[in-house]
Amino acid sequence: MFPLITTNSLFAVDTQVNDRKILAGKIVLASHRDLGFKVAHLQRLPSVDLLVSVNHRYLPVDITSDSQWKIVGQVLWWMSKDPQA
């Protein structure tokens, strides 16, 4: 999610809600059994669910039918240290 959420940031995740319909358009934490965690915007289109990073160097990840991707919850807030401090 860099440049929005920088490396070594702390963030809080609400794990009570993990329904993709409710979290559409929100920043979410997703987990993959082999790839680890990803923080990204959840974008829902009529036939596709995507994890879209703010950093445009990363392509969106299609999680529509991939049962290995799970939505952990919504990122509520984060704190980042000034990288130049």
C-alpha positions as a Markdown table, in Angstrom:
| # | Residue | x | y | z |
|---|---|---|---|---|
| 1 | Met | 0.0 | 0.0 | 0.0 |
| 2 | Phe | 3.0 | 2.3 | 0.0 |
| 3 | Pro | 2.9 | 5.4 | -0.4 |
| 4 | Leu | -0.4 | 5.5 | 1.7 |
| 5 | Ile | 0.8 | 3.0 | 4.4 |
| 6 | Thr | 4.6 | 3.0 | 4.7 |
| 7 | Thr | 6.9 | 0.2 | 5.7 |
| 8 | Asn | 6.9 | -0.6 | 9.4 |
| 9 | Ser | 3.5 | 1.1 | 10.0 |
| 10 | Leu | 1.2 | -0.1 | 12.7 |
| 11 | Phe | -2.4 | -0.6 | 11.9 |
| 12 | Ala | -5.6 | -1.8 | 13.5 |
| 13 | Val | -7.9 | -4.3 | 11.8 |
| 14 | Asp | -11.6 | -5.0 | 12.6 |
| 15 | Thr | -11.9 | -8.7 | 12.2 |
| 16 | Gln | -15.6 | -8.8 | 13.1 |
| 17 | Val | -16.6 | -7.9 | 9.5 |
| 18 | Asn | -15.1 | -9.9 | 6.6 |
| 19 | Asp | -18.0 | -9.9 | 4.2 |
| 20 | Arg | -16.8 | -8.7 | 0.8 |
| 21 | Lys | -20.2 | -7.0 | 0.1 |
| 22 | Ile | -19.9 | -4.8 | 3.2 |
| 23 | Leu | -16.1 | -4.1 | 2.7 |
| 24 | Ala | -16.3 | -3.1 | -0.9 |
| 25 | Gly | -14.3 | 0.1 | -1.4 |
| 26 | Lys | -12.6 | -0.1 | 2.0 |
| 27 | Ile | -9.0 | -0.9 | 2.8 |
| 28 | Val | -8.8 | -4.5 | 3.9 |
| 29 | Leu | -6.2 | -7.0 | 5.2 |
| 30 | Ala | -6.3 | -10.2 | 3.2 |
| 31 | Ser | -4.3 | -13.4 | 3.8 |
| 32 | His | -3.1 | -16.1 | 1.5 |
| 33 | Arg | -1.9 | -19.4 | 2.6 |
| 34 | Asp | 1.3 | -19.3 | 0.6 |
| 35 | Leu | 1.8 | -15.6 | -0.1 |
| 36 | Gly | 1.1 | -14.1 | 3.3 |
| 37 | Phe | -0.7 | -10.9 | 4.0 |
| 38 | Lys | -1.8 | -8.0 | 1.7 |
| 39 | Val | -3.2 | -4.6 | 2.6 |
| 40 | Ala | -5.3 | -3.1 | -0.3 |
| 41 | His | -8.5 | -1.6 | -1.4 |
| 42 | Leu | -11.2 | -4.2 | -2.0 |
| 43 | Gln | -12.9 | -3.5 | -5.3 |
| 44 | Arg | -16.0 | -5.4 | -6.3 |
| 45 | Leu | -17.1 | -5.4 | -9.9 |
| 46 | Pro | -20.2 | -7.3 | -11.2 |
| 47 | Ser | -18.2 | -10.5 | -11.8 |
| 48 | Val | -14.8 | -9.9 | -10.2 |
| 49 | Asp | -13.4 | -9.1 | -6.7 |
| 50 | Leu | -10.0 | -7.4 | -6.8 |
| 51 | Leu | -7.4 | -6.3 | -4.2 |
| 52 | Val | -6.1 | -3.0 | -5.6 |
| 53 | Ser | -2.9 | -1.5 | -4.2 |
| 54 | Val | -2.5 | 2.3 | -4.0 |
| 55 | Asn | 1.0 | 1.7 | -5.3 |
| 56 | His | 0.5 | 1.4 | -9.0 |
| 57 | Arg | 3.7 | -0.7 | -9.4 |
| 58 | Tyr | 1.6 | -3.6 | -8.2 |
| 59 | Leu | -1.1 | -5.1 | -10.4 |
| 60 | Pro | -4.6 | -5.8 | -8.9 |
| 61 | Val | -5.0 | -9.3 | -7.5 |
| 62 | Asp | -8.1 | -11.2 | -8.6 |
| 63 | Ile | -9.5 | -13.0 | -5.6 |
| 64 | Thr | -12.9 | -13.9 | -7.1 |
| 65 | Ser | -12.5 | -17.6 | -7.2 |
| 66 | Asp | -9.3 | -18.1 | -5.4 |
| 67 | Ser | -10.2 | -19.9 | -2.2 |
| 68 | Gln | -6.7 | -19.4 | -0.8 |
| 69 | Trp | -7.4 | -15.6 | -0.4 |
| 70 | Lys | -9.3 | -14.8 | 2.8 |
| 71 | Ile | -10.5 | -11.3 | 3.9 |
| 72 | Val | -9.3 | -10.9 | 7.5 |
| 73 | Gly | -11.0 | -7.6 | 8.1 |
| 74 | Gln | -11.1 | -3.8 | 7.6 |
| 75 | Val | -8.1 | -1.6 | 8.3 |
| 76 | Leu | -9.5 | 1.0 | 10.7 |
| 77 | Trp | -6.4 | 3.2 | 11.2 |
| 78 | Trp | -2.7 | 3.2 | 10.9 |
| 79 | Met | 0.3 | 5.0 | 12.3 |
| 80 | Ser | 3.5 | 5.6 | 10.3 |
| 81 | Lys | 6.8 | 7.0 | 11.4 |
| 82 | Asp | 8.2 | 9.8 | 9.3 |
| 83 | Pro | 10.8 | 7.9 | 7.1 |
| 84 | Gln | 13.1 | 10.9 | 7.2 |
| 85 | Ala | 13.1 | 11.2 | 11.0 |
